[in-house]
Structures are given as C-alpha cells and as structure tokens.
Amino acid sequence: MPEIDTDYLVVGAGASGLPFVDTLVSLTDARVVIVDREARPGGHWLHAYPFVRLHQPSANYGVASRPLGTDRIDTDGPNAGFYERASAPEIVEHFGAALDDLVASGRVTFLGSHEYRGADADGHHVQSLETGETTTIRARRLVDATFTAADIPSRHTPPMAVDDDVRFASPNALPDHVDAPAFTILGAGKTAMDSCVWLLEQGIDPGRIRWVKPREAWLFERSFVQPLDQVAGYMQMQAHWVSASARSTDGRDFARRLGDVGVLVRVDEDVEGEVFRGAIISQYELDRLRTIENVVRGRRVHRITSTHLVLDDGEISAVPGEVHVDCTAHGVPYAPTRPTFAEDRITIGYVTLGIVPWSAATVAAVEAIHVSDDEKNRLTPAMCWTGSTADVIGMLHAGMSGLSARAADPAVGAWNETCRLNPAAGAMAKAGSDTAIGDALTTIITEIGPALENLQRLAGQPASS
Ligand SMILES: Cc1cc2nc3c(=O)[nH]c(=O)nc-3n(C[C@H](O)[C@H](O)[C@H](O)COP(=O)(O)OP(=O)(O)OC[C@H]3O[C@@H](n4cnc5c(N)ncnc54)[C@H](O)[C@@H]3O)c2cc1C
C-alpha cells in the first residue's frame, strides 16, 4: 500500500482548497498533498450551468498568485459598467493553471480521482476511484476544504415528486428547451434569477415565464462590490455595514437599513426579504426580472404532473408542454460554526464577507504567520451562514470581529493589504485623494467600536476580557 509523508493533507481542490494551498506555499516551505474525487481542480464549477458567471468580479476570485481575467470593464449586458465576471470554463482553466504552478514547485502533490476515506492510527486514507488502491497519508494537519462545498442544480435531488411525462430540466439543460411553450422556474435564489434573465435575453416573452418563488431574497447591489478603480463603492458599503451594525435591533432591521441606502435590494420591494445568501445583482437584471408578472409567492411545490403543480395549499394548472426548471439547489450551503483551527485539523469556512477564495487564503496566511491555535482562531472566527435574514447577527459579529483583529495584526494586515482577493486592497492609499473613500474610512473608524458592542450584545456573546 503506497504511503506519503507530508505537512498538510488538503481534501478538496475547489475555490477553498486551491487558494488555501497557493497562499500557504507562497508564505512557507510546507509540503502539501491535495486530494479530490474529481480528476481536475475546480470543484462545483466543473458542473455549472452553461450561462453561469461569477457573482462577483473576477479581480477578487481564484488564487492570489495569478490573475483571473484582465480587469476589463464590461460595456454591455447585465454587467455593463462593472469589472468582468468569469464564466465557469474560465474559472476551471484558472484553477488548472494554478495547480500546474503548485505541482511545478515540487512541494505539492495532486491526487485527482481520489476520495478521502478517514483516518486511523496509521494515518489518513484516500482511495483511488479508478483503481480502488488505498494510499496512507501521514500529515501534520488535515485541511477540510469541503466545508463550504456548493449544492448545485446538476448534482441535486429535486425536493418534489415529478411525474415521468413532465418536461423537467436543470438549468444546465435549459438551452435544450428554449422551444418550450412556457417555462416555470422553481426557486428563489440567484440560479433562478440567472435562468429567468437568460431566457429573457434569448427573446422569450416574459408572459411565457412563471416564477415559483417561496421566499424573497436580499441581494447586494452590484455597484457596491466593485474593487480597484471603483473601490469607493465597496468602501461605502463597508461604512453602511458598520453604521447599520451599530444601530440595528435584529437581523431583519439590519437588512432593512442596508435596503434604505441601496446596498441591499430585492426584486419585489413589497415583500419582506427572508433570505440572505450574499448573492449579487445589477439594476439591469432587476429591471428584467421585474417584467415577469406571473410570480407564485410564499408557497413550495410538492409534486409536478403534466396537468398541474401541487403546492402547499392547493394546485395550479400547468401549460401543456411547458418545461419546469429546477433551481432549488442551495448553492452556498448552510454552514454551522466550527472552529477554523482545532488540534490537527483546519476547517475552511467563511471568515470574510463572501468571497470563498479570500477566506481560504486568509486562513492560510494566518496559519503561516502565527503559531498558537487560540490566536489563529481569534483572527479567523468562523461565520455561520444559515441563509436566513433573521440569523444574520451572529455572522456579522464573527465577520466584523475577525476583520478588526486582522487589521490590527501587523503581519496579517500587511498581507491582506496586498492580496488581490481582498476587494478593499489599495483603498487606504486612495483615501487622501478620494473624498468618498476618506469619508467611508472615517465612518468605519468612528463606528466600529459601537458596532461590535451592539452585535456582541445582540448575538448574546460573552463580554470579552
Ligand atoms: C453558481 C454559483 C456562483 C457562485 N459565485 C460565487 C462568487 O462569485 N463568489 C464567491 O465567493 N462564491 C461564489 N459561490 C459560492 C462558492 O463558489 C462556493 O461556495 C465555493 O466555490 C465552494 O468552494 P469549495 O472549494 O468549498 O467547494 P466545491 O467547489 O464544491 O469543491 C469541493 C471539492 O471537494 C471535493 N470533495 C468533497 N468531498 C470529498 C472527499 N471525501 N474526498 C475527496 N474530495 C472531496 C469535491 O469533489 C469538490 O471538488 C458561487 C456558488 C455557485 C453555486
């Protein structure tokens, strides 16, 4: 049985695993083995629907050591005026090239098509999905880079019964169904919105689209998540975030306050936003989504037959030959809190506001720079995402505590300031010449203390010593 001795065994070669390894290898002389069930790196992006793009700019996604895209400003379509957003093939290519660099360093081994099978006194065991052979790996630390693994439509079991004669598709197959007489889009999240906008862009009349949307979502308005030359918007978002945190009475109140200043938006402004998953949308997309008038709100579908849909409280009729598009996969999953650093394991969860690769690279930088796990956990408190607006306070508290602690740590703060995955990178240098950035920084500095106190009180956290 093959055996390998290494410093880190990383399970998962997606948007968590590769940015973690990339930063770790750049800051230390560690040796790393990466295992993944897939033959190639890229995680969920290997199976994404064809019209998907990053929610956020490519400028802050991928591994820190190499660019993703060229920081182009798009001139038309849903992203006009904003920094480019990579397609799934572009993201997969980026991660493939990043892995090639890591392997070429001589310190990283990739075991593709291998599954992690657990550990015993001999070490960790991974099994080849091609040959069945098991390799034993002795590592100083196990890195779980599967903790935020995405639940995506093409690998998802629909949560409703579907009769055999029903035309039912994941968004991956939607391009094969554009000839359908009508479309029912199932789901409240960004995948459903992407599917609706894509159909409208193909010239489908909005009257042919029905949207079954159990809950309304709060979404980031795209101009507030731009980096580089548009970073002033990002800094204003941070300032509003801190201000609202200092004054909010609960998660819903926090979201409404950000809604009042335009940072968070809803497709339907008359409906309470119950969902908060960090998705991003532009005014262009909102305008198109609002042309869909046939919206079934507040109810879930339990069964689909060729003649009707069975909902929580009754039935609605189906259009003969219509296609039902399953957009009910959660995408970003519910992530319970688990300490980032615990004995011989590192768990890569969210430690930054969104941007999985930035979180993963931050965990790696903290691992490289500090020795004590207590100190590392103080710098990377894990944010718990339930996806529900009502639960947002605990996540805000963890995120803001970590951000403040890292900013006050000279080595981690310096690394973060030059990391391309950090959307705020470079903002400090512009504060003197850009009033919007300067004003935002003043608000952040003035209100961060009251914000942390209020969030700690609301989250029921014990007072810090
Ligand atoms: C459509 C969509 C758009 C998104 N856009 C953004 C965005 O713009 N910005 C952002 O920050 N986030 C975005 N997200 C969320 C984010 O990309 C995902 O949550 C994140 O990519 C998860 O990365 P991951 O590496 O943790 O998981 P995955 O990409 O799911 O990768 C996990 C990997 O682990 C492997 N694995 C799991 N278990 C084992 C095992 N036992 N043995 C071996 N291998 C295993 C899997 O094969 C997989 O390759 C988006 C998500 C979706 C669905």
The ligand as an SDF file (V2000), in Angstrom:
LIG
                    3D

 53 58  0  0  0  0  0  0  0  0999 V2000
  -23.4820   29.4820   -9.2640 C   0  0  0  0  0  0  0  0  0  0  0  0
  -22.5860   29.8580   -8.1290 C   0  0  0  0  0  0  0  0  0  0  0  0
  -21.9000   31.0740   -8.1850 C   0  0  0  0  0  0  0  0  0  0  0  0
  -21.0840   31.4480   -7.1180 C   0  0  0  0  0  0  0  0  0  0  0  0
  -20.4170   32.6360   -7.1900 N   0  0  0  0  0  0  0  0  0  0  0  0
  -19.5870   32.9740   -6.1770 C   0  0  0  0  0  0  0  0  0  0  0  0
  -18.8290   34.1680   -6.2120 C   0  0  0  0  0  0  0  0  0  0  0  0
  -18.9220   34.9570   -7.1500 O   0  0  0  0  0  0  0  0  0  0  0  0
  -18.0010   34.4320   -5.1790 N   0  0  0  0  0  0  0  0  0  0  0  0
  -17.8760   33.5980   -4.1030 C   0  0  0  0  0  0  0  0  0  0  0  0
  -17.1050   33.8580   -3.1990 O   0  0  0  0  0  0  0  0  0  0  0  0
  -18.5910   32.4740   -4.0430 N   0  0  0  0  0  0  0  0  0  0  0  0
  -19.4330   32.1470   -5.0480 C   0  0  0  0  0  0  0  0  0  0  0  0
  -20.1670   30.9950   -4.9750 N   0  0  0  0  0  0  0  0  0  0  0  0
  -20.0660   30.1870   -3.7910 C   0  0  0  0  0  0  0  0  0  0  0  0
  -18.7570   29.4970   -3.7860 C   0  0  0  0  0  0  0  0  0  0  0  0
  -18.1800   29.3960   -5.0760 O   0  0  0  0  0  0  0  0  0  0  0  0
  -18.8430   28.1220   -3.2800 C   0  0  0  0  0  0  0  0  0  0  0  0
  -19.4860   28.0520   -2.0610 O   0  0  0  0  0  0  0  0  0  0  0  0
  -17.3960   27.6850   -3.1860 C   0  0  0  0  0  0  0  0  0  0  0  0
  -16.8990   27.6160   -4.5020 O   0  0  0  0  0  0  0  0  0  0  0  0
  -17.2010   26.4330   -2.5490 C   0  0  0  0  0  0  0  0  0  0  0  0
  -15.8650   26.0780   -2.8450 O   0  0  0  0  0  0  0  0  0  0  0  0
  -15.3430   24.7810   -2.2240 P   0  0  0  0  0  0  0  0  0  0  0  0
  -13.9770   24.5730   -2.7450 O   0  0  0  0  0  0  0  0  0  0  0  0
  -15.5100   24.8660   -0.7390 O   0  0  0  0  0  0  0  0  0  0  0  0
  -16.3940   23.6930   -2.7110 O   0  0  0  0  0  0  0  0  0  0  0  0
  -16.5310   22.9680   -4.1250 P   0  0  0  0  0  0  0  0  0  0  0  0
  -16.3040   23.8840   -5.2550 O   0  0  0  0  0  0  0  0  0  0  0  0
  -17.8310   22.2470   -4.0810 O   0  0  0  0  0  0  0  0  0  0  0  0
  -15.3270   21.9370   -4.0920 O   0  0  0  0  0  0  0  0  0  0  0  0
  -15.2560   20.9210   -3.1250 C   0  0  0  0  0  0  0  0  0  0  0  0
  -14.3960   19.8310   -3.7090 C   0  0  0  0  0  0  0  0  0  0  0  0
  -14.1960   18.8370   -2.7050 O   0  0  0  0  0  0  0  0  0  0  0  0
  -14.2420   17.5680   -3.3000 C   0  0  0  0  0  0  0  0  0  0  0  0
  -14.5920   16.6080   -2.2570 N   0  0  0  0  0  0  0  0  0  0  0  0
  -15.6550   16.6370   -1.4230 C   0  0  0  0  0  0  0  0  0  0  0  0
  -15.6180   15.5770   -0.5800 N   0  0  0  0  0  0  0  0  0  0  0  0
  -14.5010   14.8740   -0.8890 C   0  0  0  0  0  0  0  0  0  0  0  0
  -13.9100   13.6810   -0.3810 C   0  0  0  0  0  0  0  0  0  0  0  0
  -14.4420   12.9900    0.6380 N   0  0  0  0  0  0  0  0  0  0  0  0
  -12.7680   13.2360   -0.9530 N   0  0  0  0  0  0  0  0  0  0  0  0
  -12.2000   13.9040   -1.9790 C   0  0  0  0  0  0  0  0  0  0  0  0
  -12.7190   15.0470   -2.4880 N   0  0  0  0  0  0  0  0  0  0  0  0
  -13.8500   15.5240   -1.9540 C   0  0  0  0  0  0  0  0  0  0  0  0
  -15.2880   17.6940   -4.3910 C   0  0  0  0  0  0  0  0  0  0  0  0
  -15.0810   16.7350   -5.4010 O   0  0  0  0  0  0  0  0  0  0  0  0
  -15.0480   19.1290   -4.8930 C   0  0  0  0  0  0  0  0  0  0  0  0
  -14.1700   19.1690   -5.9980 O   0  0  0  0  0  0  0  0  0  0  0  0
  -20.9610   30.5960   -6.0090 C   0  0  0  0  0  0  0  0  0  0  0  0
  -21.6370   29.3930   -5.9470 C   0  0  0  0  0  0  0  0  0  0  0  0
  -22.4460   28.9980   -7.0010 C   0  0  0  0  0  0  0  0  0  0  0  0
  -23.1620   27.6960   -6.9200 C   0  0  0  0  0  0  0  0  0  0  0  0
  1  2  1  0
  2  3  1  0
  2 52  2  0
  3  4  2  0
  4  5  1  0
  4 50  1  0
  5  6  2  0
  6  7  1  0
  6 13  1  0
  7  8  2  0
  7  9  1  0
  9 10  1  0
 10 11  2  0
 10 12  1  0
 12 13  2  0
 13 14  1  0
 14 15  1  0
 14 50  1  0
 15 16  1  0
 16 17  1  0
 16 18  1  0
 18 19  1  0
 18 20  1  0
 20 21  1  0
 20 22  1  0
 22 23  1  0
 23 24  1  0
 24 25  2  0
 24 26  1  0
 24 27  1  0
 27 28  1  0
 28 29  2  0
 28 30  1  0
 28 31  1  0
 31 32  1  0
 32 33  1  0
 33 34  1  0
 33 48  1  0
 34 35  1  0
 35 36  1  0
 35 46  1  0
 36 37  1  0
 36 45  1  0
 37 38  2  0
 38 39  1  0
 39 40  1  0
 39 45  2  0
 40 41  1  0
 40 42  2  0
 42 43  1  0
 43 44  2  0
 44 45  1  0
 46 47  1  0
 46 48  1  0
 48 49  1  0
 50 51  2  0
 51 52  1  0
 52 53  1  0
M  END
$$$$
